[in-house]
């Protein structure tokens, strides 16, 4: 089976398995190595404020001319709920949850919904990594899982090693002035091809030399820096 198909399966599995598993005492993420089944993503939950759905997939590197970074922008909306008013309809938020929500909840939005969206990102990453770690890394680089930076750093820091593996990666597309280094394609697809300033190849490892003007890839899904 091709890696892209595995990615699609991994990303859809939490939705297909909704209600089939059980969570821990607090129903929260247990990490890629935990024993509890990650909570299925809530379809209606909005993206965390400040995590631009159109953000570019390449971590810290412009992708196809967009100039944004993986996980979206770290800045929240301008008109947000004051920290003192960040309270759920029932119960209370933990100190960590309040820190994550600070500056992220637009006025008129339920802060619990913003928190749920961030926790869903953690769950999707953990679930995908259990099936295929490369698929999880590629999903962040390619933009299939958005908001990873904020969610991991704020809610599931145990996934920081996985997030670190996305840094400096490239998604399929054309990238100007790529950073020098060696990159590994996160799929074994026979359709993967690439070109560096016109010189092309189909190997699943590519070395970008200093001074390269453009790096283009097709059918490779995502490249991680080695």
C-alpha positions in Angstrom: 0.0 0.0 0.0 1.4 3.4 -0.8 2.3 5.8 2.0 -0.2 8.4 1.0 -3.0 5.8 1.4 -1.7 5.0 4.9 -1.8 8.7 5.7 -5.4 9.0 4.6 -6.3 5.9 6.7 -4.5 7.2 9.7 -6.1 10.6 9.6 -9.6 9.3 9.1 -9.4 6.4 11.6 -10.2 8.6 14.7 -13.5 9.6 13.1 -14.4 6.1 11.9 -13.7 4.7 15.4 -15.7 7.4 17.2 -17.4 5.9 20.3 -15.6 2.6 19.9 -12.8 3.2 22.4 -12.5 4.4 26.0 -10.3 7.2 27.3 -8.5 7.8 30.6 -10.0 9.3 33.7 -9.9 12.9 32.3 -10.6 11.8 28.7 -7.4 13.6 27.5 -4.5 12.7 25.3 -2.2 10.0 26.6 0.6 10.4 24.0 1.9 8.2 21.2 3.1 5.5 23.7 0.1 5.5 26.0 -2.3 2.7 26.4 -5.6 4.6 26.3 -7.3 5.0 22.9 -7.0 8.6 21.7 -10.3 10.5 21.8 -11.8 10.7 18.3 -11.7 14.2 16.7 -14.8 16.2 17.1 -16.0 17.1 13.6 -17.7 20.3 14.6 -14.8 21.7 16.7 -13.3 24.9 15.1 -9.6 25.3 14.4 -7.8 26.9 17.3 -7.8 30.7 16.9 -4.6 31.9 15.4 -3.9 28.6 13.5 -4.5 29.6 9.9 -6.1 26.7 8.0 -4.2 27.9 4.9 -0.9 27.9 6.6 2.0 26.5 4.6 3.1 22.9 5.5 6.9 23.5 5.5 8.2 24.0 9.0 10.1 27.2 9.2 10.5 27.2 5.4 8.4 28.9 2.7 6.3 26.5 0.8 5.1 27.3 -2.7 5.7 31.0 -2.1 3.4 31.3 0.9 5.9 32.3 3.6 4.0 30.8 6.5 5.1 27.9 8.7 3.8 24.6 9.9 1.1 24.7 12.5 -0.1 28.1 11.6 0.7 31.5 13.0 1.4 31.8 16.7 -0.5 35.0 17.0 -4.1 34.8 18.1 -7.1 37.0 17.1 -7.1 40.7 18.0 -10.4 40.8 20.0 -10.1 37.9 22.5 -11.7 36.8 25.7 -9.7 38.1 28.7 -7.8 35.4 30.6 -9.9 36.1 33.7 -13.0 35.1 31.7 -11.7 31.9 30.3 -14.1 29.5 32.1 -16.0 26.5 30.7 -19.8 26.1 31.1 -19.1 23.5 33.8 -16.0 22.7 35.8 -12.8 24.6 35.4 -9.7 24.7 33.1 -6.3 23.5 34.4 -3.4 25.9 34.5 -1.9 24.4 31.3 -5.2 24.6 29.5 -5.6 28.3 30.5 -2.1 29.0 29.2 -3.0 27.4 25.9 -6.2 29.3 25.6 -4.7 32.7 26.5 -5.1 35.0 23.5 -6.7 32.3 21.4 -10.4 32.6 22.1 -12.3 35.2 20.0 -15.1 37.0 21.9 -18.3 35.1 21.5 -16.6 31.8 21.1 -16.8 29.0 23.6 -13.3 28.5 25.0 -14.0 24.8 25.5 -14.5 24.4 21.8 -11.1 26.0 21.1 -9.5 23.7 23.7 -11.2 20.7 22.1 -9.8 21.6 18.7 -6.3 21.7 20.2 -6.7 18.4 22.0 -8.0 16.8 18.7 -4.8 17.8 17.0 -2.8 16.0 19.8 -5.0 12.9 19.4 -4.7 12.8 15.6 -0.9 13.1 15.8 -0.7 10.4 18.5 -3.0 8.0 16.6 -1.3 8.5 13.3 2.2 8.1 14.9 1.1 4.7 16.3 0.3 3.5 12.8 3.2 5.1 11.0 5.5 7.8 12.5 6.6 9.0 9.1 3.0 9.5 8.2 2.5 11.7 11.2 5.6 13.7 10.4 4.5 14.0 6.8 1.0 15.1 7.8 2.3 18.1 9.7 4.7 19.1 6.9 2.1 18.6 4.2 -0.5 20.6 6.2 -2.9 17.7 6.7 -2.7 18.2 10.4 -2.7 21.9 11.2 -2.1 23.7 14.5 0.6 21.2 15.5 3.1 23.7 17.0 0.6 25.3 19.3 -1.2 22.1 20.3 2.0 20.1 21.0 3.8 22.9 22.9 0.7 23.8 24.9 -1.2 20.6 25.4 0.8 17.4 24.6 4.5 18.2 25.1 5.3 14.4 25.0 5.0 14.7 21.2 7.7 17.3 20.9 10.2 14.8 19.4 7.7 14.1 16.6 7.2 17.8 16.1 10.9 18.4 15.9 11.2 15.9 13.1 9.0 18.2 10.9 11.2 21.2 11.2 12.8 22.2 7.9 10.7 19.8 5.9 9.1 20.4 2.5 5.8 19.4 1.1 5.2 18.5 -2.6 5.4 21.7 -4.7 8.0 24.2 -5.8 10.2 25.9 -3.2 12.5 28.8 -3.9 16.0 28.9 -2.4 15.6 25.6 -0.4 17.9 25.2 2.6 21.0 23.1 1.9 20.9 19.6 3.3 19.8 16.0 2.8 16.1 15.2 2.7 14.2 11.9 2.8 10.8 11.4 1.1 8.2 10.3 3.6 6.6 7.9 1.1 7.9 5.0 -1.0 5.6 5.8 -3.9 6.9 5.0 -7.4 5.3 8.2 -8.5 7.7 10.3 -6.5 9.9 12.6 -8.6 11.8 15.8 -8.0 14.0 18.4 -9.7 16.7 20.7 -8.5 17.3 23.7 -10.9 16.1 21.4 -13.7 18.2 18.3 -12.8 15.6 15.6 -12.0 15.4 12.3 -10.3 13.2 9.6 -8.7 15.4 8.7 -5.7 13.7 8.9 -2.3 16.7 10.8 -0.9 17.9 14.1 -2.3 20.8 16.4 -1.4 20.2 20.2 -1.8 23.4 22.1 -2.5 24.1 25.6 -1.4 22.9 28.1 -4.0 20.1 25.9 -5.3 17.4 28.1 -6.7 14.4 25.8 -6.8 13.4 22.5 -5.5 10.3 20.9 -7.0 8.7 17.5 -6.0 5.6 15.7 -7.2 4.0 12.5 -5.7 6.5 12.4 -2.8 4.0 13.8 -0.2 6.6 15.4 2.1 10.3 15.5 2.7 11.9 15.4 6.1 15.4 16.8 6.7 17.8 14.1 7.8 
